[in-house]
């Protein structure tokens, strides 16, 4: 009997949907977007918080993180890359209370094979992890083939993942095959010793995207001579290189391991050449902490970004799903009021309140199940795009059984929450009055509830729209800052470290011969990209220590390429004289900070350096430029010192062209020929600089997408409110018109209703948006001129919502003007 009743309700619910396909589509699509966001958010939460939960004795796994000092004595954010080689050795010598421990150094390595699956030579760059043999037990690795421990302990062994084997050999059948691998070094002229031959001794399943080891493609040990040398080069106590993973003995806390590691670090001498400014205010040069592996997602290095992403998605999910539910309730309430005779007939035939509630729940459940099915498909389709947007690879498919079960649960909960106010309207319908043709409203409480829900819709739309304006404005501003050099019509690409200078010079010579090219040059980084920041102390004529930004080395032509004017001094065409004389270039503010009366007074003068800067040899000022702001918008400006060189072993190349499109085409062909393993990414200098703002841009894109959805749903909400208001007041409007009221009076009547709702929504949403905007902007040194408390984006949002409201109610205004008295008075 119950099954028959449910089927009857379901058939009736399907007829209701077919009776209003437009409204049904709007509601289903809105709910589908909310459910899709809910599934994607839950997938992100699982990836972040449960990525390594299945590891053996996961609760006893711990890793180390550290903070270092910076200009002005600041303490940086926590970093996951620590002096892993030195700490590993120190902890072993101190007999640390651990059962197993491994260093983890990750880098991209070029690999070559003489014959792939088709018998042809092949090369590829694989994401490679160097680790100790304990990594097998720590991470619970299980080989598809071969022996992992033997491979890591062998001087010639290598482990590949299945995708790594396919990438390099063109097949997963790679056991026992040999390959040539190139290890990086810090020598000035890397040679053939960097090339070693290894043998594939084990195969692994593909790694998790979000686990401690990330998505590696190859795994190697430290027992080959070149790997040992590489570890030695990375072995300084104050050089952040790699991570450390340990399984603690039972009863040992991560805090005790961190205290032991800090004690070992404190015993080391202060790094020579550390700027005195870095220790301003006292304290240690660096701070270590140990953290349980399972706590990294919420509290580890970089967790603020992940928590922000999770919070943004969860907030968006709640907002979109809430807006969609409000639209569902509002639109279906109007339909429920139109069904009063049907409801009255059911009640007169003995239908109880519980039976009516069940009917409306089944109707709502059908809607949410249709929305849930659509939402699952939307989430599956959007997973790759969201991965690119958030730079996050997903390990939990939205089509997995647990995710589908979660989708069904969401559908049931949304159906129950949405059916409750609809059923309450139905329960209050009086059978006799409805059958007699006298309409019944939902009552004052219901009307205020509906208005309150619509206010929340507008508040959410105002919040998202205002934040969108702030983020987009700030992102545009940071991307167009004047940094003291020109970047238009300039393209740039990276040259791999260790590339012989002869090859780089020949490459530049070919590029310079192209007719459209104005200049081409190299530097160790693209100006303003801010990939690495180096600082050192210098002593000018007054004898005071001055902290300057260093690390910008460049070859001939770079200053001219970026249109950086020399305001004093000059450089030779080849930089040979500057290299021989140990000369440097400083900017105007650096000259002033060093104590020179003018830029001209600095030329030819000697500046003392710290012991670790260029072997402690004093430098000569060869030229002074206008200030170059190499920092990003989040970092305070520090005066700059640059080093002119004749050649570089890698770095970045920049090309200034009269026809960037043509040069881009030529460069893509040239780079594919010169670097067949993995051609470097070719971007405009503006885009290269923008890489440091990748997270900001991706957050902006996410906020824009959510804002568009929120505005659409808010427009539907005000549309539903307009329809409902017209339905309730059609007799009043007719009577007013019969008594001489014109279109203006009717417009003012409806406008008061909508203006109040929109105004209250803005009053709630805009102050919250201003507070969140200020919190986000607090991380920037350079801020866009948005007015006090970001007033201009808030006013723009107010205007946008006014337009949305006007567009949503225009149709109903026209309907009100065209309302025929006889129709309204007949009910």
BANU-65251 format. One line per 10 residues: for each residue x, y, z of C-alpha. Coordinates in pm, 1 decimal. Example, Ala and Ser with C-alpha at 12.3 -4.5 7.8 and 13.67 -1.06 7.14 Angstrom:
1230.0,-450.0,780.0  1367.0,-106.0,714.0
//
This chain:
0.0,0.0,0.0  279.2,241.2,93.2  468.5,157.2,-224.9  154.2,218.7,-430.5  103.9,553.5,-254.8  463.4,658.9,-322.1  431.8,563.5,-688.3  108.7,761.2,-713.1  277.0,1065.2,-560.1  573.1,1021.9,-795.4
349.5,1006.9,-1104.5  164.3,1315.9,-987.5  497.2,1493.2,-920.7  611.8,1410.8,-1274.3  290.7,1563.4,-1412.9  357.1,1875.0,-1205.1  704.0,1908.9,-1360.4  568.3,1860.2,-1712.3  309.9,2126.6,-1640.3  574.8,2394.5,-1580.6
889.0,2286.2,-1768.8  1050.9,2630.0,-1759.9  1031.2,2670.5,-1384.1  1131.5,2307.0,-1333.7  1440.5,2352.8,-1548.8  1542.2,2666.8,-1357.0  1505.3,2494.3,-1021.0  1676.0,2171.2,-1129.8  1970.1,2354.5,-1285.1  2019.7,2572.8,-976.1
2009.6,2274.8,-741.9  2238.3,2078.6,-977.3  2500.4,2352.0,-958.9  2483.6,2346.8,-580.5  2507.8,1967.7,-562.2  2798.3,1965.0,-808.9  2984.4,2219.2,-595.2  2908.0,2011.4,-285.7  3061.0,1699.5,-444.0  3365.2,1887.8,-568.4
3412.8,2048.8,-227.4  3388.2,1716.3,-48.2  3636.8,1562.8,-291.2  3880.6,1848.0,-216.3  3832.7,1799.6,159.2  3904.0,1426.7,132.0  4209.5,1489.3,-84.8  4343.5,1744.6,161.8  4269.5,1583.2,495.1  4273.5,1211.8,417.5
4539.7,1178.8,147.8  4778.0,974.1,366.0  4530.6,833.4,618.3  4573.3,481.6,481.1  4950.4,461.7,533.1  5091.0,206.9,779.7  5090.3,351.4,1134.6  4989.7,687.3,985.4  4927.0,834.3,1329.3  5300.3,800.2,1409.8
5432.6,955.9,1090.0  5585.3,1302.1,1125.8  5770.7,1553.1,911.3  5966.5,1873.1,970.9  5902.7,2232.0,859.7  6095.6,2550.9,916.0  6084.5,2929.3,917.7  6376.5,3150.7,822.2  6447.7,3517.6,883.6  6410.9,3789.3,621.9
6463.8,4161.8,565.3  6383.8,4367.3,873.6  6402.4,4061.5,1095.9  6075.2,3911.8,972.2  5997.9,3544.0,1012.0  5879.4,3391.5,688.3  5590.4,3153.4,643.9  5656.5,2789.6,726.8  5824.9,2593.1,449.1  5811.5,2217.9,393.5
6157.5,2216.4,234.7  6409.4,2194.6,520.1  6781.8,2113.7,543.6  6680.5,1749.3,508.8  7026.2,1606.7,434.8  7195.0,1770.1,734.9  6904.0,1704.3,972.1  6879.6,1340.5,859.0  7246.2,1284.5,941.5  7220.6,1476.2,1267.6
6915.6,1282.9,1386.7  7080.8,951.7,1306.4  7392.9,1045.9,1497.0  7180.6,1164.4,1790.8  6992.1,832.4,1785.0  6657.0,1005.0,1743.3  6352.9,807.8,1868.9  6235.4,697.7,1526.0  6173.4,355.8,1372.5  6235.2,461.1,1012.8
6336.9,784.5,840.6  6395.5,907.7,487.2  6509.8,1215.8,307.0  6284.2,1319.1,17.2  6431.8,1541.0,-254.4  6219.2,1604.6,-559.4  6334.5,1738.0,-895.8  6265.4,1704.1,-1266.2  6527.6,1501.8,-1451.8  6584.5,1453.3,-1822.3
6601.7,1083.0,-1913.9  6691.0,917.4,-2241.6  6657.3,565.9,-2378.4  6820.6,428.5,-2689.2  6510.7,238.0,-2797.1  6148.9,271.0,-2689.4  5865.8,26.7,-2759.7  5895.6,108.7,-3131.7  6273.5,73.8,-3134.3  6334.4,449.6,-3163.1
6540.1,676.2,-2937.0  6321.4,859.5,-2687.9  6365.7,1119.6,-2418.1  6140.9,1270.9,-2152.6  6159.1,1475.5,-1835.5  6027.1,1282.4,-1536.6  5930.3,1410.9,-1194.0  6182.2,1222.4,-982.0  6202.9,1164.4,-607.2  6532.6,1081.3,-438.0
6469.0,890.3,-115.7  6620.6,642.7,126.8  6522.2,276.4,136.9  6298.1,334.8,442.0  6054.7,518.9,216.0  5910.0,181.6,112.6  5784.7,98.9,461.8  5703.1,460.3,551.0  5473.5,509.3,251.0  5352.0,149.6,226.6
5474.5,116.3,-130.9  5391.6,-209.2,-313.3  5567.3,-293.7,-635.7  5381.6,-413.7,-942.0  5705.9,-582.0,-1039.7  6059.6,-599.7,-900.5  6206.1,-510.9,-560.8  6181.2,-151.9,-438.2  6437.5,-178.2,-156.5  6694.6,-340.8,-384.4
6643.5,-68.2,-643.9  6692.5,213.6,-391.5  6998.0,53.4,-232.3  7166.2,-24.6,-564.7  7401.5,240.2,-714.0  7246.5,172.2,-1054.6  6883.8,102.7,-962.6  6572.6,303.4,-1045.4  6200.2,263.5,-975.8  5942.5,388.0,-1227.8
5570.1,432.6,-1192.5  5355.3,281.7,-1465.0  5282.4,624.0,-1616.6  5652.6,712.4,-1596.3  5743.1,393.1,-1781.3  5488.9,469.6,-2054.4  5615.1,827.0,-2082.6  5977.5,720.3,-2123.0  5957.6,381.3,-2294.7  5615.9,399.8,-2458.2
5513.9,85.9,-2267.5  5477.1,-36.3,-1909.5  5704.3,-329.1,-1987.8  6019.1,-155.6,-1863.0  6169.1,-402.2,-1612.0  6542.5,-450.9,-1661.8  6575.4,-180.2,-1924.7  6848.5,81.9,-1909.8  6827.2,457.3,-1939.8  7053.4,761.3,-1914.5
6969.9,1016.0,-1647.9  7112.2,1365.4,-1589.3  7160.6,1484.2,-1231.6  7195.9,1858.1,-1170.1  7498.7,2003.9,-1000.9  7623.7,2345.3,-896.2  7951.6,2335.0,-1084.0  8013.1,2615.9,-1329.5  8058.8,2376.8,-1617.2  7863.0,2056.0,-1575.3
8011.1,1782.7,-1786.8  7965.4,1423.2,-1885.9  8000.3,1311.9,-1522.9  7642.3,1428.2,-1473.1  7519.7,1157.2,-1705.1  7477.9,815.4,-1546.4  7317.6,494.6,-1661.8  7053.3,333.2,-1442.9  6844.9,18.1,-1473.0  6474.3,-13.7,-1400.5
6455.5,-259.2,-1111.0  6095.2,-207.3,-994.9  5761.3,-74.2,-1114.8  5502.4,102.3,-896.7  5137.7,197.5,-948.5  5087.8,566.1,-1021.9  5132.9,786.0,-716.4  4861.3,985.0,-545.0  4825.8,1348.3,-648.4  4793.9,1466.9,-290.4
5002.9,1230.3,-80.2  5327.3,1326.8,90.3  5531.9,1223.9,-214.8  5299.0,1399.6,-459.8  5274.4,1279.9,-818.4  5624.1,1143.2,-882.3  5711.3,935.3,-1189.2  6049.1,794.3,-1083.2  6205.7,695.6,-751.9  6581.5,667.2,-693.3
6816.0,619.7,-399.7  7124.6,809.7,-282.3  7382.2,536.4,-345.7  7509.5,628.6,-692.1  7824.8,845.5,-686.6  7650.0,1138.5,-853.5  7349.4,1114.4,-619.2  7585.3,1118.6,-321.2  7759.1,1425.6,-461.9  7424.3,1593.8,-519.5
7322.9,1520.3,-158.5  7653.9,1663.2,-37.9  7590.6,1984.5,-229.1  7245.1,2007.2,-72.3  7375.4,1924.3,276.1  7409.1,2267.9,437.9  7239.9,2324.7,773.8  7077.8,2646.2,648.8  6991.0,2528.9,296.3  6627.5,2430.5,252.9
6653.2,2127.4,27.9  6400.7,1846.5,42.1  6173.3,1710.6,309.9  6209.9,1457.8,589.6  5964.3,1182.7,681.6  5993.7,969.5,995.0  5790.4,708.9,1180.3  5813.7,780.7,1551.6  5854.6,512.5,1811.7  5539.1,440.2,2013.9
5483.1,706.8,2278.1  5708.2,965.5,2110.9  5541.7,1293.3,2010.5  5618.7,1502.1,1701.2  5699.0,1792.2,1935.5  5991.1,1602.1,2091.3  6134.4,1526.5,1747.1  6104.0,1893.6,1653.4  6278.3,2002.3,1973.2  6567.4,1764.4,1904.3
6601.1,1891.4,1548.3  6593.4,2254.7,1670.6  6862.3,2173.0,1927.2  7084.8,2033.3,1652.3  7022.7,2341.3,1436.6  7098.9,2578.0,1725.0  7442.1,2418.3,1765.0  7539.9,2527.3,1414.0  7719.8,2860.4,1360.8  7520.1,3147.9,1214.3
7543.7,3126.2,834.3  7835.8,3341.1,717.4  7716.4,3649.0,536.7  7366.9,3645.2,684.5  7260.4,4011.8,669.9  7253.6,4170.9,1015.3  6916.4,4318.2,918.8  6775.2,3963.6,912.5  6841.6,3922.3,1286.6  6689.1,4255.7,1378.3
6505.1,4224.8,1709.0  6703.7,3918.5,1815.1  6615.7,3553.3,1787.8  6744.1,3258.7,1589.4  6835.7,3248.3,1218.7  6580.3,2969.2,1163.7  6310.8,2778.1,1350.4  6216.0,2411.7,1308.7  5897.3,2233.8,1404.8  5775.1,1878.0,1366.2
5420.3,1801.8,1263.3  5214.1,1487.1,1241.1  5163.5,1389.3,879.6  4787.0,1373.3,925.8  4784.3,1736.8,1046.0  4956.0,1881.4,739.4  4634.3,1951.0,551.2  4498.8,2195.1,809.4  4811.6,2316.2,986.0  5117.5,2245.0,770.6
5318.1,2464.7,538.3  5097.4,2606.6,265.0  4784.0,2498.7,449.5  4650.2,2855.5,450.9  4607.6,2836.9,73.8  4440.8,2496.1,96.8  4214.4,2604.7,380.6  4126.2,2917.3,183.1  4041.2,2704.6,-119.3  3834.0,2466.0,90.0
3663.4,2753.5,267.6  3590.0,2928.5,-60.9  3443.2,2614.0,-214.3  3244.6,2522.3,95.2  3116.4,2878.8,122.3  3028.6,2878.4,-244.7  2854.3,2543.7,-202.8  2647.9,2665.1,89.2  2568.2,2990.0,-91.5  2471.7,2838.8,-425.9
2279.7,2549.3,-272.8  2102.3,2788.1,-35.6  2013.8,3026.0,-319.9  1885.6,2738.0,-530.1  1672.4,2607.6,-241.4  1527.1,2954.2,-186.0  1434.7,2974.0,-553.3  1281.0,2628.5,-531.3  1068.9,2728.1,-233.0  970.5,3064.6,-381.3
872.1,2933.2,-724.0  693.6,2626.7,-586.7  510.2,2840.5,-328.6  344.7,3037.0,-606.9  244.7,2708.3,-770.0  119.7,2575.1,-435.5  -107.7,2877.5,-392.5  -245.6,2810.9,-740.5  -320.1,2450.4,-636.9  -551.5,2548.9,-348.5
-860.9,2389.5,-499.5  -672.4,2065.7,-561.0  -539.2,2069.3,-204.0  -883.9,2151.2,-66.4  -1033.8,1861.4,-264.3  -771.0,1622.1,-122.4  -838.4,1740.8,231.6  -1215.0,1707.4,181.8  -1154.2,1345.2,75.0  -973.7,1272.1,400.0
-609.6,1350.4,326.8  -427.3,1411.2,654.5  -148.4,1661.1,720.0  103.1,1375.9,709.8  -30.1,1260.9,371.2  1.6,1613.3,230.7  353.7,1645.4,372.9  449.6,1310.9,212.7  307.5,1426.9,-120.5  511.3,1746.6,-119.0
823.1,1560.2,-1.0  794.3,1313.7,-291.5  746.1,1602.3,-534.7  1053.2,1777.4,-392.7  1251.8,1452.7,-391.1  1183.6,1396.6,-759.3  1313.5,1745.2,-833.3  1626.6,1699.4,-619.6  1701.6,1353.6,-763.0  1686.3,1495.3,-1114.3
1908.5,1781.2,-995.1  2139.8,1533.7,-822.2  2184.3,1328.2,-1138.1  2261.6,1642.9,-1332.6  2490.4,1762.8,-1053.1  2694.8,1441.1,-1052.5  2746.8,1471.1,-1426.9  2837.7,1839.4,-1391.4  3087.1,1759.2,-1114.9  3244.6,1481.2,-1322.6
3271.4,1715.6,-1621.7  3408.8,2004.4,-1415.4  3668.8,1804.4,-1218.1  3954.6,1861.0,-1469.0  3873.1,2231.3,-1502.7  3861.6,2275.5,-1125.1  4192.3,2091.0,-1098.1  4352.5,2342.3,-1333.5  4185.9,2634.0,-1155.9  4301.5,2528.4,-809.6
4623.2,2355.6,-921.4  4492.5,2044.0,-752.4  4483.9,1687.7,-878.5  4187.8,1486.3,-751.5  4229.1,1137.8,-605.6  3859.3,1089.5,-526.0  3631.1,1044.4,-826.8  3284.9,1194.4,-797.4  3155.2,872.1,-954.8  3290.8,659.5,-669.2
3021.6,476.8,-463.6  3079.7,686.1,-150.8  3048.0,1009.1,-349.0  2725.9,887.9,-516.2  2588.5,795.7,-174.1  2675.5,1146.5,-54.5  2489.2,1290.4,-354.9  2176.7,1088.6,-269.3  2195.1,1202.7,94.1  2220.3,1565.6,-16.3
1916.4,1518.3,-239.9  1709.1,1374.5,46.7  1809.5,1650.4,288.4  1743.5,1926.6,34.9  1406.3,1771.6,-51.5  1306.3,1755.4,315.5  1414.9,2114.0,384.3  1240.3,2246.2,72.7  919.2,2048.4,122.1  864.9,2174.8,477.4
752.2,2531.8,394.7  549.3,2406.4,96.3  369.5,2152.2,312.1  300.1,2419.0,573.7  116.4,2625.4,308.6  -86.7,2323.3,208.1  -177.5,2234.3,565.6  -318.3,2584.1,625.7  -547.5,2570.5,321.7  -914.6,2554.8,430.2
-1101.5,2301.6,222.0  -1440.9,2475.6,223.9  -1303.3,2817.9,128.8  -1078.4,2685.7,-146.1  -1359.0,2478.0,-302.5  -1585.1,2784.5,-288.3  -1326.4,2978.7,-491.9  -1196.1,3195.7,-209.9  -818.5,3200.2,-229.4  -598.1,3158.4,73.8
-259.9,3315.4,132.5  28.7,3161.4,322.6  -12.9,3411.0,606.4  199.5,3693.8,741.7  466.2,3459.4,880.9  503.3,3287.4,545.2  528.6,3617.9,360.1  798.6,3744.6,594.8  983.8,3415.5,564.3  976.5,3446.1,184.6
1098.3,3804.8,198.1  1371.7,3706.6,442.3  1490.6,3427.8,213.9  1501.0,3664.7,-82.6  1696.0,3916.4,127.5  1952.4,3642.9,193.0  1968.9,3576.2,-179.3  2051.6,3938.0,-248.4  2298.8,3949.1,38.8  2485.4,3651.9,-108.8
2477.5,3802.4,-456.8  2605.1,4135.4,-322.3  2883.1,3959.4,-131.5  3005.2,3755.0,-427.2  2970.0,4038.9,-678.1  3160.4,4286.6,-459.3  3440.2,4037.7,-391.9  3462.5,3971.0,-763.9  3510.8,4339.9,-831.9  3779.5,4370.8,-564.6
3973.8,4062.3,-676.4  3959.7,4147.2,-1046.9  4060.4,4508.5,-985.7  4352.6,4411.8,-763.6  4469.3,4140.5,-1005.0  4460.6,4387.2,-1293.5  4646.8,4643.4,-1085.6  4924.5,4405.1,-980.8  4965.5,4292.2,-1339.5  5009.0,4647.0,-1468.2
5237.2,4800.1,-1202.6  5515.9,5025.5,-1326.8  5833.0,4858.2,-1202.5  6084.3,5088.7,-1363.9  6130.8,4889.9,-1683.4  5923.8,4818.9,-1994.3  5777.6,4476.6,-2067.7  5552.5,4522.4,-2371.1  5642.6,4328.7,-2689.1  5888.1,4115.1,-2495.1
5884.3,3735.1,-2480.3  6074.2,3519.0,-2232.4  6159.0,3155.0,-2169.4  6375.2,2959.8,-1924.8  6703.6,2795.8,-2020.0  6774.1,2484.3,-1813.6  7043.5,2509.6,-1550.4  7367.2,2354.0,-1672.8  7310.8,2447.0,-2036.7  7659.7,2518.9,-2179.8
7711.7,2893.1,-2236.5  7818.4,2821.0,-2593.4  7476.1,2671.3,-2668.2  7291.3,2961.7,-2505.0  7506.9,3220.0,-2687.5  7454.5,3045.6,-3021.4  7080.0,3040.4,-2955.3  7076.3,3414.4,-2882.9  7287.7,3487.0,-3188.4  7036.0,3308.1,-3412.9
6746.7,3497.0,-3252.4  6917.2,3834.7,-3293.4  6952.6,3773.4,-3668.4  6575.6,3763.9,-3717.5  6468.8,4089.8,-3886.2  6189.5,4170.1,-3639.7  6403.6,4118.2,-3327.0  6536.6,4431.9,-3156.0  6743.4,4267.4,-2881.5  6786.5,3934.5,-2700.8
6966.4,3873.2,-2373.7  6975.4,3649.1,-2066.9  6957.1,3688.1,-1689.6  6936.3,3443.4,-1404.8  6565.9,3526.6,-1367.8  6309.6,3731.2,-1554.8  6295.4,4076.9,-1393.0  5986.3,4104.4,-1175.6  5903.0,3733.0,-1182.6  6034.0,3704.7,-827.8
6099.6,3329.7,-831.8  6388.0,3366.7,-585.9  6500.7,3646.0,-354.2  6862.1,3684.3,-244.2  6998.6,3945.8,-6.1  7338.7,4045.6,128.5  7500.0,4315.9,342.3  7713.7,4588.7,183.5  7916.3,4866.1,344.1  7936.5,5206.3,176.5
8164.1,5505.3,245.4  7989.1,5583.3,574.5  8071.6,5239.1,712.3  7708.6,5140.5,771.3  7575.2,4798.1,680.4  7303.9,4814.6,414.1  7089.7,4519.2,309.9  7048.3,4503.5,-70.0  6866.3,4262.4,-294.4  7113.3,4061.9,-503.5
7090.4,3766.9,-737.8  7005.3,3954.7,-1058.4  7295.8,3865.1,-1287.8  7263.3,3959.1,-1654.7  7448.1,3941.7,-1985.3  7507.4,4226.0,-2234.6  7202.2,4401.3,-2371.6  6954.3,4322.5,-2094.1  6920.5,4676.5,-1957.4  6870.2,4815.3,-2306.4
6619.7,4537.7,-2380.8  6404.6,4641.6,-2082.5  6461.7,5015.1,-2149.3  6626.6,5067.2,-1810.7  6806.0,5403.1,-1823.5  7155.3,5447.1,-1682.5  7154.8,5772.0,-1485.2  7526.6,5751.2,-1409.7  7820.4,5548.9,-1541.7  7824.9,5311.2,-1834.3
7873.4,4944.6,-1919.9  8097.5,4794.4,-2186.5  7939.9,4617.1,-2482.9  8068.7,4274.6,-2373.5  8081.6,4313.0,-1991.9  8437.5,4179.8,-2000.5  8572.5,4489.8,-1828.1  8304.3,4467.6,-1557.7  8377.5,4100.6,-1490.2  8752.6,4166.7,-1474.0
8701.4,4461.1,-1237.3  8442.1,4289.4,-1016.7  8193.7,4563.8,-1104.3  7824.6,4589.1,-1017.3  7522.5,4798.8,-1109.8  7302.8,4953.1,-838.7  6978.0,5147.0,-853.1  6923.8,5504.3,-735.2  6783.9,5409.4,-392.7  7071.0,5168.5,-330.3
7321.2,5446.5,-404.8  7146.7,5671.6,-155.0  7125.9,5395.6,107.5  7498.4,5324.4,73.8  7571.6,5686.1,155.8  7664.6,5835.6,-181.4  7569.7,6198.9,-225.5  7447.3,6141.6,-580.5  7440.1,5863.5,-839.6  7741.8,6021.9,-1010.7
7934.9,6015.4,-683.1  7898.6,5636.4,-664.3  8068.3,5562.7,-997.2  8404.2,5395.4,-955.5  8371.8,5371.0,-579.5  8447.2,5055.0,-383.8  8178.8,4888.0,-175.1  8269.8,4630.0,88.1  8072.7,4305.6,83.4  7986.6,4020.4,320.7
8227.6,3723.7,329.4  7998.4,3497.3,127.0  7914.4,3740.1,-153.7  8146.4,3672.3,-448.7  8413.4,3527.9,-217.4  8415.5,3843.7,-5.3  8590.0,4055.3,-268.7  8489.7,4423.5,-265.8  8292.1,4540.2,-566.9  8318.8,4852.4,-781.2
8009.9,5051.6,-882.8  8014.8,5071.2,-1263.4  7670.9,5222.8,-1322.9  7355.3,5344.4,-1150.2  7005.3,5290.8,-1288.9  6666.7,5422.0,-1198.9  6494.7,5209.4,-935.8  6392.5,4861.6,-1054.0  6115.8,4705.1,-847.4  6184.9,4334.5,-883.3
5956.8,4234.9,-595.2  5596.6,4127.7,-626.0  5299.5,4327.8,-504.2  5303.0,4141.3,-171.5  5666.8,4224.2,-90.1  5816.2,4554.8,23.5  6070.6,4713.8,-210.2  6438.1,4656.2,-126.4  6714.9,4849.4,-312.4  6881.2,4637.8,-577.6
7237.3,4545.8,-674.6  7291.8,4366.0,-1008.0  7588.5,4176.8,-1147.6  7692.2,4214.3,-1514.2  7836.4,3891.5,-1661.1  7960.6,3784.7,-1999.5  7767.0,3454.5,-1995.6  7535.7,3239.2,-1784.5  7493.5,2863.8,-1738.1  7117.7,2867.3,-1788.0
6870.8,3119.0,-1649.2  6609.3,3300.9,-1854.1  6619.3,3455.0,-2201.1  6419.3,3761.2,-2304.5  6352.2,3874.3,-2662.0  6231.5,4223.3,-2760.2  6049.2,4217.7,-3093.3  5876.1,4456.0,-3330.3  5637.2,4172.3,-3421.8  5581.7,3952.1,-3113.1
5340.5,3717.3,-3291.7  5593.7,3637.6,-3564.8  5875.3,3602.9,-3312.3  5663.1,3372.1,-3098.4  5609.6,3144.6,-3397.3  5981.7,3141.1,-3478.4  6076.4,3079.4,-3113.6  5834.1,2789.5,-3073.9  5990.1,2617.3,-3374.3  6343.9,2690.3,-3256.7
6289.2,2575.2,-2898.8  6121.4,2253.3,-3011.2  6431.9,2179.1,-3218.7  6692.1,2280.1,-2958.5  6519.9,2125.8,-2656.2  6332.5,1821.3,-2790.3  6299.3,1651.5,-2447.6  6082.6,1928.5,-2309.8  6070.4,2265.2,-2487.4  6063.7,2550.9,-2234.2
5740.9,2741.3,-2181.2  5732.1,3053.8,-2395.2  5531.7,3343.0,-2250.9  5521.1,3717.8,-2269.3  5719.1,3887.8,-1993.3  5391.8,4015.9,-1847.2  5260.4,3659.5,-1824.3  5590.2,3538.3,-1682.0  5569.2,3802.9,-1411.0  5209.3,3704.3,-1350.8
5308.6,3347.8,-1256.9  5374.2,3463.7,-899.3  5010.2,3579.2,-883.7  4876.3,3245.2,-1011.2  4686.8,3171.2,-689.5  4531.5,3519.9,-690.6  4421.5,3484.4,-1052.4  4275.9,3139.2,-996.5  4090.8,3258.4,-687.5  3959.0,3548.2,-894.1
3833.4,3314.0,-1163.1  3662.6,3100.0,-900.0  3498.7,3403.1,-740.9  3384.9,3528.4,-1083.1  3221.3,3194.4,-1164.3  3048.1,3177.7,-826.3  2939.0,3541.5,-851.6  2782.3,3481.0,-1191.3  2587.1,3185.7,-1051.2  2481.4,3386.3,-745.7
2362.5,3679.0,-957.0  2166.5,3446.1,-1183.8  2000.1,3276.4,-890.2  1928.9,3611.9,-725.4  1765.4,3729.9,-1046.5  1549.6,3417.6,-1048.1  1467.7,3483.5,-682.1  1349.5,3838.7,-742.7  1159.8,3712.7,-1047.3  981.9,3458.9,-825.6
912.9,3724.7,-562.2  768.2,3951.6,-829.0  542.4,3673.3,-954.0  432.6,3594.3,-600.3  371.3,3959.8,-514.4  165.1,4011.3,-827.2  -34.6,3698.6,-746.2  -111.7,3824.2,-394.5  -185.7,4183.1,-492.5  -360.5,4145.5,-824.7
-700.6,4233.8,-676.6  -549.8,4533.9,-495.9  -383.2,4649.4,-819.1  -709.5,4615.4,-1012.8  -904.0,4809.9,-752.8  -640.0,5084.0,-757.6  -660.5,5099.6,-1136.5  -1041.5,5116.3,-1122.8  -1005.4,5411.9,-887.4  -779.6,5596.1,-1129.7
-428.5,5478.9,-1040.2  -193.5,5497.8,-1336.9  119.2,5296.9,-1428.9  333.4,5515.4,-1201.1  131.5,5429.2,-893.3  144.3,5057.4,-974.7  519.8,5081.3,-1035.1  575.3,5252.4,-699.8  363.7,4988.4,-525.7  575.9,4701.3,-659.5
903.0,4895.3,-640.3  864.7,4943.7,-264.6  846.8,4566.7,-221.6  1152.5,4494.3,-434.3  1361.9,4793.1,-327.7  1320.2,4697.7,37.2  1431.2,4340.6,-28.9  1728.3,4443.0,-245.9  1828.3,4722.1,-7.6  1829.3,4497.4,298.2
2027.7,4236.1,104.6  2292.4,4495.2,14.4  2295.8,4625.4,370.9  2389.9,4275.9,488.6  2616.4,4164.7,202.6  2819.6,4474.3,122.3  2965.6,4540.6,471.4  3064.1,4174.4,492.3  3222.3,4201.1,147.0  3414.8,4512.1,256.3
3549.1,4331.6,563.7  3656.8,4025.0,365.4  3811.6,4247.2,96.9  4018.3,4433.3,354.7  4135.6,4104.0,504.2  4241.4,3976.7,159.7  4407.1,4303.9,57.6  4606.2,4316.1,381.8  4850.4,4071.0,222.7  4946.8,4324.0,-46.6
5198.7,4604.0,-18.1  5077.6,4749.5,-348.5  4699.9,4800.9,-349.5  4468.0,4919.6,-622.2  4307.2,5263.3,-560.3  3955.6,5141.1,-476.2  3860.9,5425.9,-245.7  3810.8,5413.5,130.2  3706.7,5064.5,242.8  3691.8,4954.9,-124.3
3400.0,5193.4,-180.2  3413.8,5195.1,-560.8  3361.6,4818.2,-608.8  3081.1,4831.1,-351.4  2904.4,5113.6,-537.3  2949.0,4928.5,-866.2  2791.0,4621.4,-705.6  2499.2,4830.4,-586.1  2441.1,4957.3,-940.6  2471.8,4604.7,-1083.4
2215.4,4464.7,-841.8  1978.5,4751.8,-921.7  1999.8,4657.4,-1290.2  1945.7,4289.3,-1208.9  1640.3,4376.1,-1000.5  1499.3,4599.6,-1272.1  1549.0,4333.4,-1536.8  1385.8,4068.6,-1319.5  1067.2,4268.1,-1245.0  1008.0,4434.6,-1582.5
803.6,4143.9,-1714.9  579.7,4144.8,-1411.0  536.9,4521.0,-1428.2  409.6,4481.2,-1781.1  179.9,4199.9,-1661.6  47.3,4425.4,-1386.6  -23.9,4704.0,-1635.8  -209.0,4459.6,-1862.9  -409.0,4292.9,-1582.4  -781.2,4268.4,-1673.0
-1015.5,4351.3,-1383.5  -1263.5,4072.4,-1457.8  -990.2,3805.7,-1431.6  -857.1,3930.2,-1099.0  -1196.9,3985.1,-937.7  -1307.8,3632.2,-1031.6  -1002.1,3494.4,-835.9
//
